[in-house]
Amino acid sequence: MALSLGMLVQRAAEVEYILHGLYAHLGGVERPYTDKPHETVTHFITKAKTRLAAIPDERIPAQARSALLYDLDLCTAGFNERNRFVRSCWVYDEEVHGWRTVKGTKGLNRPEIGLVSSEDVWDLADEFARLREKLVAWDAHFFGMPGDPSLDEPPASSKRL
């Protein structure tokens, strides 16, 4: 279980890194993590959507815009699920032969309790890996360098930390 949680945290951190660069591109910020560095990643996703809406269609076509919005929604769901996995107390339930997660929730008088399997954690880590590739390709296409497969050059963002 520890290995899968570690992989999940690593892949989520990679997506968060890319999202900060994308947020900086969309807002014309020179360097990622300099604009409200204390905020949560879901805050940056919400603000990235607002910034994306302000960019003219000539610069980012509607089809590409809707694809990014869809992926940003998947990122939000993924980070919420990651928080449940990482910030919960895990207890093995002998009756169901599975793991229960118990996590406090803001504004509620009762904890959030869920039943998860180790495959759920691996599946989310794989989803973050897939989102990472999609976000890098999107960012590189509109703001960076698309790369050259014939030279084994991967796509890259022009934003650096």
Summary of the structure (lengths in Angstrom):
residues: 161
radius of gyration: 17.9
end to end distance: 31.8
largest distance: 57.8
contacts: 450
relative contact order: 0.17
helix: 58%
strand: 12%
